[in-house]
Amino acid sequence: MYHRVLDGFDPLQAEIHQAKVMDTQFRTLRQFFQVLPLDEAADMLMQGRLPPRAVSITFDDGYRDNHDLALPLLRQHGLNATFYVASGYLNGGLIFHDVLVETIRHAATGTLDLGIDGVERLQISDMASRIAAIRHLTKAMKYLEPGRRQQLSTRLLETLGPHAPRSLMMSDEQVRALSRSGMGIGGHTTHHVILSKLTAEAARDEIDSNRNTLSSIIDKPLTSFAYPNGKPGIDYDTSHVALVRESGYRNAVSTLSAVGTRQASAHELPRFVLNETTTIGVILRMLRMTAYAI
């Protein structure tokens, strides 16, 4: 499971993969594992026909660097991936986390108060304090009521002025380019909202409108879905799994860190993040993950 990929290291977003690391990971997966398109792998898993060492690659959210940096690497190594896109942020939109990161990056030294109920003022000075602030405030914002979170994000964006990032997410044409390259395009709700925070009607609309928009962009039906944030029982529940199934998706993925077996639900397939930076590290991590099979 990937999200973004960067050309170089960003201390405020140390968790984001760098292109050189992704290159090593892709080369290792290509050499030692069976990399399959997710739809194909999910079908084979359910049918008991999955080959040994099978793995699928996924990217969440719809960042422009997926097209600009990840796609060339995938092509170079002859690999396929599925890209789960929050369609409401295409063509210049911004997810709240990115607005928060840039707010902290450009915040003046001193006391920072974002006006979030229950969140104390934070002291901003050096890089360490900015990193800590991002971690603390991300948790606070993530589970706000969706409308309140959007209001706060909009207010922060306005204060950024010329520092506001304007091209972090893909355009419609870049999504089409991924699809034309043989990559999978999957649903991820329209506004990347945590489904458990919505009414049933609103959740259904987020799932269906996202699928309709992306299907129109790539002129193909969507077959795979990723639950935003993706923690089973916290970010979504069985009612949302049913909505995803009813929407016509053949499979769906969560963020439960595990390896899927035939006993796994096709609409709650687990995933994990691969952070290792060397060939042997990647191989050992993949071996260790077999202890977490569901």
C-alpha positions in Angstrom: 0.0 0.0 0.0 1.4 3.3 -1.1 0.1 6.9 -1.1 2.6 9.4 -2.4 6.1 9.3 -3.9 8.6 12.1 -3.8 11.9 12.9 -5.6 13.7 13.7 -2.4 13.3 13.6 1.4 10.8 15.9 3.1 11.4 16.0 6.9 7.8 17.0 7.6 6.6 13.9 5.7 9.3 11.3 6.4 6.8 8.5 5.9 6.4 9.3 2.2 8.4 7.0 -0.1 11.2 8.4 -2.1 11.5 7.4 -5.7 14.8 5.8 -5.2 13.4 3.6 -2.5 10.4 2.7 -4.5 12.7 1.8 -7.4 14.5 -0.7 -5.1 11.2 -2.1 -3.8 9.7 -2.6 -7.3 12.9 -4.2 -8.6 12.8 -6.7 -5.6 9.1 -7.5 -6.0 9.6 -8.0 -9.8 12.6 -10.4 -9.2 11.4 -12.5 -6.3 7.6 -12.3 -6.2 4.6 -12.7 -8.5 3.2 -9.2 -9.0 -0.4 -9.5 -10.2 -3.2 -6.9 -11.0 -5.3 -6.7 -7.9 -8.6 -7.8 -9.6 -6.9 -10.8 -11.0 -5.2 -11.7 -7.7 -8.5 -11.2 -5.8 -10.4 -13.5 -8.1 -7.6 -16.2 -8.0 -7.5 -15.9 -4.2 -11.2 -16.6 -3.8 -11.0 -19.5 -6.3 -8.0 -21.1 -4.5 -5.8 -20.6 -7.6 -3.4 -17.9 -6.4 0.2 -18.7 -7.2 3.0 -18.7 -4.6 4.5 -15.4 -3.5 1.7 -13.4 -5.1 1.5 -9.7 -4.4 -0.5 -6.7 -5.7 0.5 -3.0 -5.6 -1.9 -0.2 -4.7 -1.8 3.6 -4.4 -4.4 5.6 -2.5 -5.9 9.1 -2.9 -5.0 10.2 -6.4 -1.8 12.3 -6.0 -0.2 13.8 -9.1 3.2 12.2 -8.3 1.5 8.8 -8.8 1.3 9.7 -12.5 4.6 11.7 -12.7 6.9 9.4 -10.7 5.3 6.1 -9.8 3.9 5.3 -13.3 7.4 5.6 -15.0 8.8 3.3 -12.3 6.0 0.7 -12.8 6.6 0.8 -16.5 10.3 0.5 -16.1 9.9 -2.7 -14.1 7.0 -4.1 -16.0 4.6 -4.0 -13.1 0.9 -3.2 -12.6 -0.8 -1.3 -9.8 -4.3 -0.2 -8.8 -4.8 3.5 -8.0 -7.7 4.4 -5.7 -8.8 7.9 -6.4 -10.8 10.4 -4.3 -12.4 12.1 -7.3 -13.5 15.2 -5.5 -9.9 16.4 -5.3 -8.9 16.0 -8.9 -8.0 19.0 -11.0 -6.5 21.2 -8.2 -8.2 20.0 -5.0 -6.5 19.4 -1.7 -6.9 16.7 1.0 -7.0 18.2 4.5 -3.8 16.5 5.6 -1.8 18.3 2.8 -3.3 21.7 3.8 -2.3 21.0 7.4 1.3 20.0 6.5 1.8 23.2 4.5 0.2 25.3 7.3 2.7 23.9 9.8 5.6 24.2 7.3 5.0 27.9 6.9 3.7 28.8 10.4 5.6 31.5 12.2 7.6 30.6 15.3 5.4 30.9 18.4 2.1 29.6 19.6 -0.3 27.9 17.1 -4.0 27.6 17.8 -6.1 26.1 15.0 -9.3 26.5 16.9 -10.1 22.8 17.2 -12.2 22.0 20.3 -10.3 20.0 22.8 -6.9 20.6 21.2 -4.5 22.7 23.1 -2.3 25.4 21.7 1.0 24.1 20.3 4.4 25.7 20.4 6.1 25.9 17.0 9.8 26.5 16.8 12.2 23.9 15.3 11.6 21.1 12.9 11.0 18.6 15.6 8.1 20.7 17.0 6.6 21.1 13.5 6.7 17.3 13.0 5.1 16.7 16.4 2.4 19.3 15.6 1.5 17.6 12.3 1.2 14.2 14.0 -0.9 15.7 16.8 -3.2 17.8 14.6 -3.7 15.1 12.0 -5.2 12.9 14.6 -7.4 15.7 15.8 -8.6 16.7 12.4 -9.1 13.2 10.9 -12.1 12.3 13.0 -13.8 15.7 13.0 -17.4 15.8 11.5 -16.7 16.0 7.7 -18.4 19.4 7.3 -16.4 20.8 10.2 -13.2 19.3 8.9 -13.8 20.9 5.4 -14.5 24.3 7.0 -11.3 24.2 8.9 -9.3 23.0 5.9 -10.8 25.8 3.8 -9.9 28.4 6.4 -6.3 27.1 6.7 -6.0 27.1 2.9 -7.0 30.8 2.8 -4.3 31.7 5.3 -1.6 30.0 3.2 -2.0 32.5 0.4 0.9 32.0 -2.1 2.2 29.1 -0.1 -0.9 27.0 -0.9 -0.1 23.9 -3.0 -2.1 23.9 -6.2 -1.1 20.8 -8.1 -0.8 18.0 -5.6 -3.6 15.9 -7.1 -4.0 14.4 -10.5 -6.1 15.8 -13.3 -8.8 13.8 -15.2 -6.4 13.4 -18.1 -3.7 11.9 -15.8 -6.2 9.4 -14.4 -7.0 8.5 -18.0 -3.3 8.1 -18.8 -2.9 5.6 -15.9 -5.9 3.6 -17.2 -4.6 3.7 -20.8 -1.2 2.4 -19.5 -3.0 -0.7 -18.2 -3.2 0.4 -14.5 -6.3 -0.2 -12.5 -8.4 2.7 -11.3 -10.4 2.1 -8.1 -12.9 3.9 -6.0 -12.0 5.8 -2.8 -15.2 7.9 -2.2 -15.6 11.4 -3.6 -14.2 13.4 -0.7 -12.0 10.9 1.2 -14.4 10.9 4.1 -14.4 8.3 6.9 -17.6 6.4 6.2 -18.4 5.7 9.8 -18.8 9.5 10.3 -21.6 9.7 7.7 -25.3 8.7 7.6 -26.1 5.7 5.5 -27.5 7.9 2.7 -24.4 10.1 2.7 -22.1 7.1 2.7 -23.9 5.6 -0.3 -23.7 8.9 -2.2 -19.9 9.2 -1.5 -19.4 5.7 -2.8 -21.7 5.9 -5.8 -20.8 9.4 -7.0 -17.1 8.6 -6.9 -17.6 5.4 -8.9 -19.8 7.2 -11.5 -17.3 10.1 -11.9 -14.2 7.8 -12.3 -16.1 5.4 -14.6 -16.9 8.4 -16.8 -13.3 9.6 -16.8 -11.8 6.3 -17.9 -14.8 5.0 -19.8 -14.7 1.7 -17.9 -16.6 0.2 -15.0 -14.8 0.3 -11.7 -14.2 -3.1 -10.0 -12.2 -2.3 -6.8 -12.7 0.0 -3.8 -10.5 1.2 -0.9 -12.1 2.3 2.3 -10.7 5.8 3.3 -8.4 5.4 6.3 -9.5 1.8 6.2 -9.5 0.5 9.8 -12.2 -2.2 10.1 -14.7 -1.5 12.8 -13.5 2.1 13.2 -13.5 3.8 9.9 -16.1 1.5 8.3 -18.3 -1.4 9.4 -20.4 -4.2 7.8 -23.0 -1.8 6.6 -20.4 0.0 4.5 -19.1 -3.3 3.2 -22.6 -4.0 2.0 -22.9 -0.6 0.3 -19.6 -1.3 -1.5 -20.8 -4.7 -2.6 -24.2 -3.3 -3.7 -22.5 -0.6 -5.7 -21.1 -3.3 -7.9 -17.5 -3.6 -6.7 -16.0 -7.1 -7.1 -13.5 -6.5 -4.3 -12.3 -3.9 -1.7 -9.3 -3.3 0.4 -8.8 -2.1 4.0 -5.7 -1.0 5.8 -5.6 -4.0 8.2 -1.9 -4.9 8.2 -1.9 -8.5 7.2 -1.7 -11.0 4.3 -4.9 -12.3 2.7 -5.7 -16.0 2.4 -8.7 -17.7 0.9 -10.5 -17.2 4.2 -10.4 -13.4 3.7 -13.4 -11.5 2.5 -13.1 -10.3 -1.1 -14.5 -7.0 0.1 -12.1 -6.5 3.1 -8.7 -7.6 1.7 -5.8 -6.6 4.0 -2.8 -4.5 2.9 0.4 -3.3 4.5 3.0 -0.6 3.9 6.5 -1.6 2.7 9.0 0.7 4.2 12.2 -1.3 3.8 14.9 0.3 1.6 17.1 -2.6 0.6 16.5 -5.8 -1.4 17.2 -8.1 1.6 15.0 -5.9 3.8 12.1 -6.2 1.5 12.4 -10.0 1.2 12.6 -10.4 5.0 9.6 -8.1 5.5 7.6 -10.1 3.1 8.5 -13.3 4.8 7.7 -11.9 8.2 4.2 -10.8 7.0 3.3 -14.5 6.4 2.8 -14.6 10.2 -0.1 -12.2 9.9 -2.3 -14.1 7.5 -6.1 -13.8 7.7 
